[in-house]
């Protein structure tokens, strides 16, 4: 019994020590209110993995300049309750946990846009539960200090959209040869479809998947009144025209 109590006491003390370390090492997210990040933890990780020189973010586009179709496509595919929750979608978290338990595996979690941004900016792609604790507190900091539109703006400007492609402006130019201001609904849906696995779900590698997922996202957009019926019908009819040789 004494050994059991000793083990429990050790676990409690270790947990307290870890939480104290997390709080001490929390990044100062207030700098993001007016300053755009030039690099992210994910960019640094990819540069190290590929043995390449880290290239800072060069293209930035403000929230209101990004195509409304792209913003809405990302919302319906990644975090439909983004503007209603405070950083965590507890309903989705419960559903994801239940699905993981039923399938006896760790699937892609119910991470909100805020949580994804916390991970991209400051952490790694590891699924270590301890890393999720850091993500939780960083996401809370982001929600406390930044407006929703600013969180979404940073997210769209830093996330990965293919090997070495970061941010919506770079992605839009790479795949469609245009600014993200000009994205059509079907093009926006394709970019949104890439987000869960941006180095696998690319036009050059998985175009069939992207076409299928594009249709699903457009269906959600019209169902949730992000698209007029006429816009939806036109988007379904138009073939997506990619920039020559979208091999990433």
C-alpha positions as CSV (number, residue, x, y, z in Angstrom):
1,X,0.0,0.0,0.0
2,X,2.9,2.4,0.9
3,X,4.4,1.8,-2.6
4,X,1.1,2.6,-4.2
5,X,0.7,5.8,-2.3
6,X,4.3,6.7,-3.1
7,X,3.7,6.1,-6.8
8,X,0.5,8.2,-6.8
9,X,2.3,11.0,-4.9
10,X,5.1,10.9,-7.5
11,X,2.6,11.1,-10.4
12,X,0.9,14.0,-8.7
13,X,4.1,15.9,-8.1
14,X,5.3,15.2,-11.6
15,X,2.1,16.5,-13.0
16,X,2.3,19.6,-11.0
17,X,5.9,20.2,-12.0
18,X,5.0,19.7,-15.7
19,X,2.1,22.2,-15.5
20,X,4.4,24.7,-13.8
21,X,6.9,24.3,-16.6
22,X,4.1,24.8,-19.2
23,X,3.0,28.0,-17.6
24,X,6.6,29.3,-17.2
25,X,7.3,28.6,-20.9
26,X,4.1,29.9,-22.4
27,X,4.9,32.1,-25.4
28,X,4.0,35.8,-25.4
29,X,1.1,35.7,-27.9
30,X,0.3,39.4,-27.3
31,X,3.0,40.3,-29.8
32,X,0.8,38.7,-32.5
33,X,-1.9,41.4,-32.0
34,X,0.0,43.8,-34.3
35,X,3.0,41.8,-35.6
36,X,2.9,39.0,-38.1
37,X,5.0,35.9,-37.4
38,X,7.9,35.4,-39.9
39,X,8.4,31.7,-39.2
40,X,6.6,28.9,-37.2
41,X,7.6,25.8,-35.3
42,X,6.2,23.7,-38.1
43,X,8.3,25.5,-40.7
44,X,11.4,25.0,-38.5
45,X,10.5,21.3,-38.2
46,X,10.1,20.8,-41.9
47,X,13.4,22.6,-42.7
48,X,15.2,20.3,-40.2
49,X,13.5,17.2,-41.7
50,X,14.4,18.2,-45.2
51,X,17.9,19.5,-44.3
52,X,17.1,22.8,-46.0
53,X,17.5,26.4,-45.0
54,X,14.6,27.9,-43.2
55,X,12.8,30.5,-45.4
56,X,10.7,33.1,-43.6
57,X,7.1,33.8,-44.6
58,X,7.2,36.3,-47.5
59,X,3.5,36.6,-48.6
60,X,0.8,37.9,-46.2
61,X,-2.7,38.9,-46.9
62,X,-5.1,40.5,-44.5
63,X,-8.2,38.7,-43.3
64,X,-10.7,40.9,-45.3
65,X,-8.7,40.5,-48.5
66,X,-8.9,36.7,-48.5
67,X,-11.7,35.3,-50.6
68,X,-14.9,34.9,-48.6
69,X,-15.3,31.6,-50.3
70,X,-11.9,30.3,-48.9
71,X,-12.8,31.5,-45.4
72,X,-16.1,29.8,-45.5
73,X,-14.8,26.6,-47.1
74,X,-12.2,26.3,-44.3
75,X,-14.9,27.0,-41.6
76,X,-17.2,24.2,-42.9
77,X,-14.4,21.7,-43.3
78,X,-12.2,22.4,-40.2
79,X,-14.2,24.3,-37.5
80,X,-17.7,25.2,-38.2
81,X,-18.3,26.6,-34.7
82,X,-15.1,28.7,-34.7
83,X,-16.8,32.0,-34.1
84,X,-19.0,30.6,-31.4
85,X,-16.6,28.7,-29.2
86,X,-13.8,30.0,-27.0
87,X,-11.0,27.9,-28.5
88,X,-12.3,24.4,-27.9
89,X,-15.3,22.6,-29.4
90,X,-16.2,20.3,-26.5
91,X,-19.0,18.6,-28.5
92,X,-16.5,17.6,-31.2
93,X,-13.9,16.6,-28.7
94,X,-16.4,14.2,-27.0
95,X,-17.4,12.7,-30.4
96,X,-13.8,12.3,-31.5
97,X,-12.9,10.6,-28.2
98,X,-15.8,8.3,-28.5
99,X,-14.8,7.4,-32.1
100,X,-11.2,6.8,-31.0
101,X,-12.4,4.5,-28.2
102,X,-14.7,2.5,-30.5
103,X,-12.1,2.1,-33.2
104,X,-9.2,1.5,-30.7
105,X,-7.0,4.1,-32.4
106,X,-5.9,7.7,-32.2
107,X,-7.5,9.3,-35.2
108,X,-7.2,13.0,-36.3
109,X,-8.6,14.9,-33.3
110,X,-11.3,17.5,-33.1
111,X,-8.8,20.3,-33.1
112,X,-10.2,23.8,-33.6
113,X,-8.6,26.4,-35.8
114,X,-7.2,28.0,-32.6
115,X,-5.7,24.7,-31.5
116,X,-4.2,24.1,-34.9
117,X,-2.7,27.5,-34.9
118,X,-1.2,27.0,-31.5
119,X,0.5,23.8,-32.7
120,X,1.7,25.3,-36.0
121,X,3.2,28.4,-34.4
122,X,4.8,27.0,-31.3
123,X,4.8,23.1,-31.1
124,X,5.5,20.1,-33.3
125,X,3.4,17.5,-35.1
126,X,3.8,15.0,-32.3
127,X,0.7,13.4,-30.9
128,X,2.2,13.1,-27.5
129,X,-0.5,13.8,-24.8
130,X,1.9,16.1,-23.0
131,X,2.2,18.2,-26.2
132,X,-1.6,18.4,-26.2
133,X,-1.5,20.0,-22.7
134,X,0.8,22.7,-24.1
135,X,-1.5,23.2,-27.0
136,X,-4.5,23.6,-24.7
137,X,-2.9,26.5,-22.7
138,X,-1.4,28.2,-25.8
139,X,-4.8,28.1,-27.5
140,X,-6.4,29.6,-24.4
141,X,-3.8,32.4,-24.5
142,X,-4.6,33.1,-28.2
143,X,-8.3,33.3,-27.5
144,X,-7.8,35.7,-24.6
145,X,-5.5,38.1,-26.3
146,X,-6.4,38.0,-30.0
147,X,-9.7,38.7,-31.8
148,X,-11.3,35.8,-33.7
149,X,-10.6,37.5,-37.1
150,X,-6.9,37.9,-36.2
151,X,-6.6,34.2,-35.1
152,X,-8.2,33.2,-38.4
153,X,-6.0,35.6,-40.4
154,X,-2.8,34.2,-38.9
155,X,-3.9,30.7,-39.3
156,X,-4.7,31.1,-43.1
157,X,-1.3,32.8,-43.6
158,X,0.9,30.3,-41.9
159,X,-0.5,26.8,-42.3
160,X,1.1,24.2,-44.6
161,X,-0.4,23.7,-48.1
162,X,2.1,21.4,-49.6
163,X,5.8,20.7,-49.4
164,X,7.4,24.1,-48.7
165,X,4.2,26.0,-49.3
166,X,3.0,28.0,-46.3
167,X,0.0,30.4,-46.3
168,X,-3.0,30.8,-48.5
169,X,-1.5,33.4,-50.8
170,X,1.5,31.1,-51.6
171,X,-0.9,28.2,-52.1
172,X,-3.3,30.1,-54.3
173,X,-0.5,31.3,-56.5
174,X,1.1,27.8,-56.6
175,X,-2.0,25.8,-57.5
176,X,-4.1,28.3,-59.4
177,X,-1.8,31.1,-60.5
178,X,-3.8,33.8,-58.8
179,X,-4.2,35.7,-55.6
180,X,-6.3,34.3,-52.8
181,X,-8.5,37.4,-53.3
182,X,-9.7,35.9,-56.5
183,X,-10.5,32.3,-55.5
184,X,-13.7,30.8,-56.9
185,X,-15.8,28.6,-54.6
186,X,-14.6,25.3,-56.2
187,X,-10.9,26.4,-55.9
188,X,-11.5,27.4,-52.3
189,X,-13.0,24.0,-51.6
190,X,-10.0,22.3,-53.0
191,X,-7.6,24.3,-50.8
192,X,-9.7,23.5,-47.8
193,X,-9.7,19.8,-48.7
194,X,-5.9,19.8,-48.5
195,X,-5.6,21.1,-45.0
196,X,-5.8,17.7,-43.0
197,X,-2.8,16.3,-44.8
198,X,-1.3,19.0,-47.1
199,X,1.7,17.0,-48.3
200,X,-0.4,14.1,-49.3
201,X,-3.6,15.7,-50.6
202,X,-2.2,17.7,-53.5
203,X,-3.4,18.0,-57.0
204,X,-0.4,16.2,-58.3
205,X,-0.8,13.2,-55.9
206,X,-4.5,12.9,-55.0
207,X,-6.6,14.8,-57.4
208,X,-9.4,12.2,-57.3
209,X,-9.7,12.6,-53.5
210,X,-9.7,16.4,-53.8
211,X,-12.5,16.3,-56.4
212,X,-14.6,14.2,-54.1
213,X,-13.9,16.2,-51.0
214,X,-14.4,19.5,-53.0
215,X,-18.0,18.4,-53.7
216,X,-18.6,17.6,-50.1
217,X,-17.4,21.0,-49.0
218,X,-19.5,22.8,-51.6
219,X,-22.5,20.8,-50.4
220,X,-21.9,22.0,-46.8
221,X,-21.3,25.6,-48.0
222,X,-24.7,25.8,-49.7
223,X,-26.5,23.9,-46.9
224,X,-25.2,26.4,-44.4
225,X,-26.0,29.4,-46.6
226,X,-22.4,30.3,-47.4
227,X,-23.3,30.0,-51.1
228,X,-26.3,31.0,-53.1
229,X,-27.9,28.1,-55.0
230,X,-26.8,29.6,-58.3
231,X,-23.2,30.0,-57.2
232,X,-23.3,26.4,-56.0
233,X,-24.6,25.1,-59.3
234,X,-22.0,27.1,-61.2
235,X,-19.2,25.8,-58.9
236,X,-20.3,22.2,-59.4
237,X,-20.4,22.6,-63.2
238,X,-17.0,24.3,-63.6
239,X,-13.9,22.1,-63.8
240,X,-11.1,23.3,-61.6
241,X,-8.2,24.7,-63.7
242,X,-4.9,24.1,-62.1
243,X,-1.7,25.9,-62.8
244,X,0.6,23.9,-65.1
245,X,2.2,20.9,-63.4
246,X,0.9,21.1,-59.9
247,X,3.3,18.4,-58.8
248,X,3.2,19.2,-55.1
